Amino acid sequence: MGSSILVVGGGIGGMAAALALHRAGQAVELIEADATWNALGAGLTLNGGALRAFADLGLLEAVVAAGYASVGPVRACDEQGVVLGQGSSDPLFGEGIPNMGGILRPRLHEVMRQAIEQAGIPVTTGLCAERYEEIEGAVRVHTSDGGWRDHAFVVAADGLMSRTRAQLFPDLGKPRFTGQGCWRAVVSRPEDVTATWVYSAQYAKAGFNPISQDLMYVYLLESAPGNPWIEAADWLPLLKARLSRFGGHFRAIVEELNEDSLINYRPLEVILMPRPWHKGRVLLTGDAAHATTPHVGYGAGMAIEDAVVLGRLVNEHDDIEALFTAFTDRRYERCRAILEGSVAIGQLELDDAPFAEQRALSVSLGSILREPI
């Protein structure tokens, strides 16, 4: 392909892209705005599609060792924990690929960062891409330190609030609020929790899944009319109060929640870029191109899939335009279907639709997730 490829963004999507391109034999560099290059947050659900993509990157074993591969089916319950239905325990994504898993976000960051370091991929932290200039046979990237560098092309994986997207597509607009907010926390894992549990209530859904031998990730999706700002100092008492409506495991969860539970809250926002996902020699991937909601646990999975597909295609096209077009053609409909389906589940929750209707949509999305990428 020629000179090196620059990846902008050192999160899950960016690191996955750098690793996939490196595995494809490409020279690649990565820059990350955060000088500490740390990951914040609670747990992360990894469904079988995301784990399959990690297998393609050669990271499945390390991710499972650092997190948890679910044992048994997903259980769907009512507000008090009465099981209403459950998923399959049969392998759905291929031999050796768990159907579901989880990991603490900083632990996943650590696994991927170690892989980047072991691959010898150059990383510069505390550095932003300020401007992109098309030159003959390359793109010149002007950076926040006042310097510039030339690259064969750029992969912008700089997240939901992508600066690159705003620079290159200023008329696209900002991500759209869906009407829901999401709470997250981490608590200890009871012995009987070996897979995901989901509790459905009126205008809210809560659940948990293991992220290590000792811990589990707890979430609450709820209606958030008007998208109110919630101060971090209020997170603990508010989450305790809002989870108190649920029975079953949540009685113990509410008792355990404390200042060390990694509680966070954010409004759910989405964006789906229309084609093309590139301008000149700069391609947007992951949340920068298609940020979704967590209803099917696949935001990170789609970003990792982007990386895998780009790595497969990069040596098939000498022309950048052809490469980017082939990539977007391969990814657009799958990402659109998953994003719109995930948002639709959230809308059913907002509408207090019957449990059977919500579950039917989840099952139909499951068949999409299992399709090859």
C-alpha positions, 0 to 999 in steps of 0.5 A, a space after each residue: 500500500 506504500 507509506 504508513 497508515 495512521 489510526 486516530 484514536 486509541 480506544 477499542 476501535 482504534 486499537 483493533 484497527 491498528 492490530 488488524 492492519 499490522 496483521 495484514 502486513 501494513 506499516 501502521 501508527 496510532 495517535 491518541 488524544 489522552 496523554 495517559 491513554 487510560 480507559 474509564 468505565 465499568 463493565 462491557 458486554 461482549 456477545 458472540 459476534 464481538 468474541 468472534 471478531 476478537 478471535 479473528 484478531 488473535 485476541 480471544 484467549 487473552 480477552 476471555 482470560 482477562 474477563 469471563 466467558 458466560 456459561 449457560 443461557 441468557 435469562 430473561 425475567 420479569 421485574 421480580 426475577 421470574 424467568 420468562 424465557 432463555 436463550 440457547 446454550 448451543 454454540 451460535 458463533 462457531 466452534 470455541 466461540 462463547 455466545 456471550 462474555 464480559 470484561 471490565 473496560 480497563 482490563 480490555 484496554 490493558 489486553 489490547 494495549 499489550 497487544 499493540 506494544 508486543 506488535 511494535 506499533 508506534 503510539 503517540 499519546 497526548 496528540 490530536 489530528 487537527 487538520 487533513 490536507 490531501 497531497 499527491 499520493 498521500 494525506 498530510 495530517 496536521 497535529 496538535 503539537 504544530 507538526 505534520 506527517 504524511 500517510 497513505 491513508 487515515 483511519 479515524 476511530 475517534 468515537 461518538 463525538 469524533 473530531 474528524 467527522 466534525 471536520 470533514 462532514 460539518 453538515 452531518 449534525 451531532 449524535 441524536 438522543 434516543 430518549 433513554 439513559 443508561 446506568 452502569 456499575 460493577 459489583 461482586 458476582 454471586 456463584 449462581 450468576 454464570 451468564 447474562 440476566 435481564 429484568 424487564 419492568 415498565 419503562 425500564 430494563 436492568 441486567 447483569 453479566 459476569 466480567 471476571 471470576 469475582 465481579 459482574 457488570 450491572 446496567 439499567 436502561 430507563 426512560 429519560 424525558 428531556 435528557 436531564 443532566 445528572 451530577 456525578 455526586 448524585 449517581 450512587 443514591 439515584 441508582 440505588 433508588 431506581 434499582 430498588 423496584 427490581 426483586 431477585 438478585 437486585 436486592 443484594 445488588 442495591 445493598 452492595 452498591 457503594 462509592 467504589 462500584 464504578 457507577 456512571 450514567 450517560 444519555 444514549 445517543 446514536 449516529 449513522 453516517 450515510 455513505 460515503 464513510 470517507 473523504 479523500 484518504 480519511 476513513 471513519 470507523 467504529 462509533 465515529 461512523 455508526 454509534 449505537 445503543 447497548 441493547 444488543 451489546 454490540 457497539 464495541 463488537 461493530 467497531 472490532 468487526 470494522 477493523 477485521 474487515 478493513 484488515 481483510 480488504 487492505 491488500 486487495 485494493 491498491 486504489 484508496 477510493 476502491 478500498 474505502 468503497 469496498 469497505 463501506 459496501 461490506 459494512 454499511 447494511 450490517 451496521 445499519 440493521 444492528 443500529 436501527 434494531 438496537 434503537 428499535 428495542 429501546 423504543 419498545 421499552 419507551 413504549 412499554 411494549 409487551 415483553 414478547 414483542 421486545 424479545 421477538 425483536 431481540 431474537 431477530 437481531 440475533 440472527 443478524 449478529 450470527 451472519 458472517 462478516 
